Amino acid sequence: MKTTAFVSHEDCSRHDTGWSHPDHQGRLPAIVRAVQRDMVSLWEPLLQLEAVPATDEDLSLIHTPEHVARVREVAADAAQSEETLELDGVPVSGASWDAARASAGAVLTAVDAVLAGEAHNAFALSRPPGAGAWADGPGGFGLFNTVAIGARHLRERHAAARVLVVSWGVRPPLALARLLADDEGIGLISIHQHPLSFPTPDPSAAEHPEVAGAALSPGSGGEEFEEALRAALGAVPPAESPDFVLLAAGFDILDADPVGQLAVEPDEVYAITLALREWADERAGGRLVSVLEGGYAAAETARAVVQHLHALAGLPPG
């Protein structure tokens, strides 16, 4: 059995937001190139898998039929006009429908690979990101909430008694919290930048369920981040140990990222990832799937993802 599945699909790179957008088309190729350069180390433990795109039935685990239809229709209009359009502020190109399906499908493929024993854990190279999307509309830069779909897939199709969703990123995962709040079998922990520290704080934050974890001050680096993550994981009672862990991995926590104000360095991602992987090994039988969310400084994100994969695969730092 390989240690870590690396799940991707070429359609994810075709989602065209324009090069001035943070989630531009250069993000995934930069990561793929960095992984390829490191293949001397990663070849043995890494299982490369092509994602099976999500179906309408998969998307309906979280999203309303009306929202799924809107994404499909706007993408079709964009293809016909050969222009990038917008759906509630999120760019949609002619390739975005296929990309969004592939992004959600990467999570489902990764989950199924781990459950089938093909790999100990997995990383889904997904784009567009999903953690900001709502049941009936897009959010953040996302069209479909891929991690929420993965959590519901585990609960409803694989009878997982308990799933823990861990989110790390600049913004608190308000959409994830709302979408998963009604399921007592799904827990949520988030390590993020303090909401009140943003130039334009989200006034709706108080309307959403409170999220366990930690809100860090701007400028917090890898040591503070790792300490907060370990504390949040350590607070999970043994009786609530999960059958599976899903990580919404936002690499917008990096110091070079243009979106946030945290100061984690790419090399520090190794220790942060190792903290989660070791906890999942001890408390969840090692069943862990990490899903790419934010991370908009392409070169630095690529370096951080390589460190992330090294920790997942049980390799020394890259």
C-alpha positions as CSV (number, residue, x, y, z in Angstrom):
1,M,0.0,0.0,0.0
2,K,1.3,3.5,-0.9
3,T,1.4,6.0,1.9
4,T,-0.2,9.0,0.3
5,A,-2.6,9.4,-2.7
6,F,-2.1,12.5,-4.8
7,V,-5.4,13.1,-6.5
8,S,-5.7,15.6,-9.4
9,H,-7.6,16.3,-12.6
10,E,-6.5,18.5,-15.5
11,D,-9.9,20.2,-15.7
12,C,-9.1,22.0,-12.4
13,S,-6.5,24.1,-14.1
14,R,-8.8,25.2,-16.8
15,H,-11.1,27.3,-14.6
16,D,-10.2,30.8,-16.0
17,T,-10.6,33.6,-13.5
18,G,-8.2,35.9,-15.2
19,W,-4.5,36.4,-14.3
20,S,-5.3,39.4,-12.0
21,H,-7.5,37.2,-9.8
22,P,-5.9,35.6,-6.7
23,D,-7.2,32.1,-7.8
24,H,-5.6,32.3,-11.2
25,Q,-4.7,29.5,-13.5
26,G,-1.0,29.4,-12.5
27,R,-1.7,28.0,-9.1
28,L,-2.0,24.3,-9.8
29,P,0.8,24.1,-12.5
30,A,3.2,25.6,-10.0
31,I,2.3,22.9,-7.5
32,V,2.5,20.1,-10.1
33,R,6.0,21.3,-11.2
34,A,7.2,21.5,-7.6
35,V,6.0,17.9,-6.9
36,Q,7.5,16.7,-10.2
37,R,10.9,18.2,-9.2
38,D,10.7,16.3,-5.9
39,M,9.8,13.0,-7.4
40,V,13.1,11.4,-6.4
41,S,11.8,11.6,-2.8
42,L,8.0,11.2,-3.5
43,W,8.1,8.4,-6.1
44,E,8.0,5.5,-3.6
45,P,5.3,6.7,-1.1
46,L,3.0,8.6,-3.5
47,L,0.1,7.1,-5.4
48,Q,-1.0,9.3,-8.3
49,L,-4.7,9.1,-9.1
50,E,-6.9,10.9,-11.5
51,A,-10.1,12.3,-9.9
52,V,-13.5,11.0,-11.0
53,P,-15.6,14.2,-11.6
54,A,-18.5,14.6,-9.2
55,T,-22.0,13.8,-10.5
56,D,-25.2,15.9,-9.9
57,E,-26.1,13.3,-7.2
58,D,-22.7,13.9,-5.5
59,L,-23.2,17.7,-5.5
60,S,-26.7,17.3,-4.2
61,L,-25.3,15.9,-0.9
62,I,-24.8,19.6,0.0
63,H,-26.1,21.9,-2.8
64,T,-29.6,22.7,-4.0
65,P,-30.6,21.6,-7.5
66,E,-31.1,25.3,-8.3
67,H,-27.6,26.2,-7.4
68,V,-26.1,23.3,-9.4
69,A,-28.2,24.3,-12.4
70,R,-27.1,27.9,-12.1
71,V,-23.4,27.0,-12.2
72,R,-23.9,24.8,-15.2
73,E,-25.9,27.4,-17.1
74,V,-23.5,30.3,-16.4
75,A,-20.6,28.2,-17.5
76,A,-22.4,27.3,-20.7
77,D,-23.2,31.0,-21.3
78,A,-19.5,31.8,-20.7
79,A,-18.4,29.1,-23.2
80,Q,-20.8,30.5,-25.8
81,S,-19.7,34.1,-25.3
82,E,-16.0,33.1,-24.9
83,E,-15.9,35.5,-21.9
84,T,-15.5,35.0,-18.2
85,L,-18.7,35.9,-16.5
86,E,-19.6,36.2,-12.8
87,L,-21.9,34.2,-10.5
88,D,-22.6,36.2,-7.3
89,G,-19.1,37.7,-7.6
90,V,-17.2,34.4,-8.4
91,P,-15.7,34.3,-11.9
92,V,-17.1,31.6,-14.1
93,S,-15.5,30.6,-17.5
94,G,-16.6,28.1,-20.1
95,A,-14.4,25.5,-18.3
96,S,-15.6,26.2,-14.8
97,W,-18.4,23.6,-14.7
98,D,-16.0,20.8,-15.5
99,A,-13.4,22.3,-13.1
100,A,-15.9,22.5,-10.2
101,R,-17.0,18.9,-10.8
102,A,-13.4,17.7,-11.0
103,S,-12.6,19.7,-7.8
104,A,-15.4,18.0,-5.8
105,G,-14.6,14.7,-7.4
106,A,-11.0,14.9,-6.3
107,V,-12.2,14.9,-2.7
108,L,-14.5,12.0,-3.2
109,T,-11.8,10.0,-5.1
110,A,-9.3,10.7,-2.3
111,V,-11.8,9.6,0.4
112,D,-12.6,6.4,-1.4
113,A,-9.0,5.6,-2.0
114,V,-8.2,5.8,1.7
115,L,-11.3,3.8,2.6
116,A,-10.3,1.1,0.1
117,G,-6.9,0.8,1.6
118,E,-5.1,2.1,-1.6
119,A,-3.3,4.7,0.5
120,H,-2.9,5.6,4.2
121,N,-3.9,9.2,3.6
122,A,-4.4,11.5,0.6
123,F,-4.1,15.0,-0.8
124,A,-6.7,16.4,-3.3
125,L,-5.2,19.0,-5.6
126,S,-8.6,20.7,-6.1
127,R,-9.5,24.0,-7.7
128,P,-11.6,26.1,-7.6
129,P,-11.5,26.1,-3.8
130,G,-14.7,25.2,-2.0
131,A,-14.8,26.0,1.7
132,G,-16.6,29.4,1.2
133,A,-19.5,28.0,-0.9
134,W,-23.0,27.8,0.5
135,A,-25.8,25.3,-0.2
136,D,-27.6,27.6,-2.5
137,G,-24.8,29.8,-3.9
138,P,-21.1,30.4,-4.3
139,G,-18.9,32.0,-1.7
140,G,-15.3,33.1,-1.3
141,F,-13.7,31.9,-4.6
142,G,-15.7,28.7,-4.6
143,L,-18.6,27.2,-6.5
144,F,-19.2,23.9,-4.7
145,N,-18.2,23.2,-1.1
146,T,-15.9,20.3,-1.7
147,V,-15.0,19.4,1.9
148,A,-18.6,19.6,3.0
149,I,-19.5,17.2,0.2
150,G,-16.7,14.9,1.3
151,A,-18.0,14.9,4.9
152,R,-21.5,14.2,3.9
153,H,-20.3,11.4,1.5
154,L,-18.6,9.8,4.5
155,R,-21.6,10.0,6.7
156,E,-24.4,9.1,4.3
157,R,-22.6,6.6,2.0
158,H,-19.9,5.1,4.2
159,A,-21.7,5.2,7.5
160,A,-18.9,7.0,9.3
161,A,-20.0,7.5,12.8
162,R,-17.9,10.6,13.3
163,V,-16.0,12.8,10.9
164,L,-13.7,15.6,12.1
165,V,-13.2,18.5,9.6
166,V,-10.1,20.6,10.3
167,S,-9.9,23.9,8.6
168,W,-6.8,26.0,8.4
169,G,-6.7,29.2,6.4
170,V,-7.0,33.0,6.7
171,R,-10.7,33.2,6.9
172,P,-12.9,31.4,9.4
173,P,-15.0,28.7,7.6
174,L,-18.4,30.2,8.1
175,A,-20.0,28.3,5.2
176,L,-18.6,25.0,6.4
177,A,-19.9,25.7,9.9
178,R,-23.4,26.5,8.7
179,L,-23.5,23.5,6.3
180,L,-22.4,21.0,8.9
181,A,-24.0,22.4,12.0
182,D,-27.1,20.1,11.8
183,D,-25.0,16.9,11.8
184,E,-23.9,15.9,15.3
185,G,-21.6,13.3,13.7
186,I,-19.4,15.9,12.1
187,G,-17.1,18.1,14.2
188,L,-15.3,21.2,13.0
189,I,-12.0,22.8,14.2
190,S,-10.6,25.9,12.6
191,I,-7.3,27.8,12.9
192,H,-7.5,31.1,11.2
193,Q,-6.7,34.8,11.3
194,H,-8.8,36.7,13.8
195,P,-11.9,38.0,11.9
196,L,-11.8,41.4,13.5
197,S,-8.2,42.0,12.2
198,F,-9.3,42.2,8.6
199,P,-9.7,45.7,7.0
200,T,-13.3,44.8,6.3
201,P,-14.5,42.3,8.9
202,D,-17.4,40.1,7.9
203,P,-20.5,41.5,9.7
204,S,-22.4,38.2,9.3
205,A,-19.9,36.2,11.4
206,A,-22.0,36.5,14.5
207,E,-24.9,34.9,12.7
208,H,-23.1,31.6,12.2
209,P,-22.3,28.7,14.5
210,E,-19.3,29.2,16.8
211,V,-16.3,27.3,15.5
212,A,-13.9,25.5,17.9
213,G,-10.2,26.2,17.4
214,A,-8.2,29.4,17.5
215,A,-8.2,32.9,15.9
216,L,-4.7,34.1,15.5
217,S,-3.4,37.7,15.4
218,P,-1.9,39.0,12.2
219,G,1.8,38.2,11.9
220,S,1.4,34.8,13.6
221,G,4.0,32.3,12.3
222,G,4.5,28.6,12.1
223,E,5.2,28.1,15.8
224,E,2.0,29.9,16.9
225,F,0.0,28.1,14.3
226,E,1.3,24.6,15.3
227,E,0.7,25.3,19.0
228,A,-2.9,26.4,18.3
229,L,-3.5,23.4,16.2
230,R,-2.1,21.0,18.8
231,A,-4.2,22.6,21.5
232,A,-7.4,22.4,19.5
233,L,-6.8,18.7,18.6
234,G,-5.8,18.0,22.2
235,A,-9.2,19.3,23.3
236,V,-11.1,16.7,21.4
237,P,-12.4,14.1,24.0
238,P,-11.3,10.5,23.4
239,A,-15.0,9.6,23.2
240,E,-15.3,11.9,20.1
241,S,-12.4,10.4,18.2
242,P,-13.3,10.4,14.6
243,D,-13.5,7.6,12.0
244,F,-12.0,10.0,9.4
245,V,-10.4,13.4,9.3
246,L,-10.8,15.9,6.4
247,L,-8.5,18.9,6.2
248,A,-9.5,22.1,4.4
249,A,-5.9,23.2,3.8
250,G,-5.7,26.9,3.1
251,F,-2.2,27.9,2.2
252,D,-3.2,31.5,2.3
253,I,-1.7,31.3,5.9
254,L,1.7,31.8,4.2
255,D,3.6,35.1,4.9
256,A,3.9,35.8,1.1
257,D,0.2,35.3,0.4
258,P,-1.5,38.4,-0.9
259,V,-4.9,37.7,0.7
260,G,-4.1,37.3,4.4
261,Q,-1.8,38.6,7.1
262,L,-0.5,35.5,8.8
263,A,3.3,34.8,8.6
264,V,3.7,31.0,8.2
265,E,6.8,30.1,6.1
266,P,6.5,27.3,3.5
267,D,9.1,25.1,5.4
268,E,7.0,25.5,8.6
269,V,4.1,23.7,7.0
270,Y,5.9,20.4,7.5
271,A,5.6,20.6,11.3
272,I,2.1,21.8,11.2
273,T,1.1,19.0,8.9
274,L,3.0,16.4,11.0
275,A,1.0,17.5,14.1
276,L,-2.3,16.7,12.4
277,R,-1.0,13.5,10.7
278,E,0.3,12.1,14.0
279,W,-3.0,13.0,15.7
280,A,-5.0,11.3,12.9
281,D,-2.7,8.2,13.2
282,E,-3.4,8.0,16.9
283,R,-7.1,8.9,17.0
284,A,-8.5,8.1,13.5
285,G,-6.6,5.1,12.3
286,G,-4.6,7.4,10.1
287,R,-7.6,8.1,7.8
288,L,-6.9,11.7,6.7
289,V,-7.6,13.5,3.4
290,S,-6.2,17.0,2.9
291,V,-7.9,19.2,0.3
292,L,-6.3,22.2,-1.3
293,E,-8.2,25.4,-0.6
294,G,-6.6,28.8,-0.6
295,G,-3.0,29.7,-1.3
296,Y,-2.5,32.5,-3.8
297,A,1.3,33.1,-3.8
298,A,1.9,30.4,-6.4
299,A,5.6,29.7,-5.9
300,E,5.4,29.7,-2.1
301,T,2.3,27.6,-2.0
302,A,4.0,25.1,-4.3
303,R,6.9,24.8,-1.8
304,A,4.5,24.5,1.1
305,V,2.5,21.7,-0.6
306,V,5.8,19.7,-1.1
307,Q,6.5,20.0,2.6
308,H,2.8,19.0,3.3
309,L,3.2,15.9,1.2
310,H,6.5,15.0,2.9
311,A,4.8,15.1,6.3
312,L,1.7,13.1,5.0
313,A,4.0,10.5,3.5
314,G,6.2,10.1,6.5
315,L,9.3,11.5,4.8
316,P,11.7,14.0,6.4
317,P,11.3,17.7,5.4
318,G,11.9,18.4,1.8
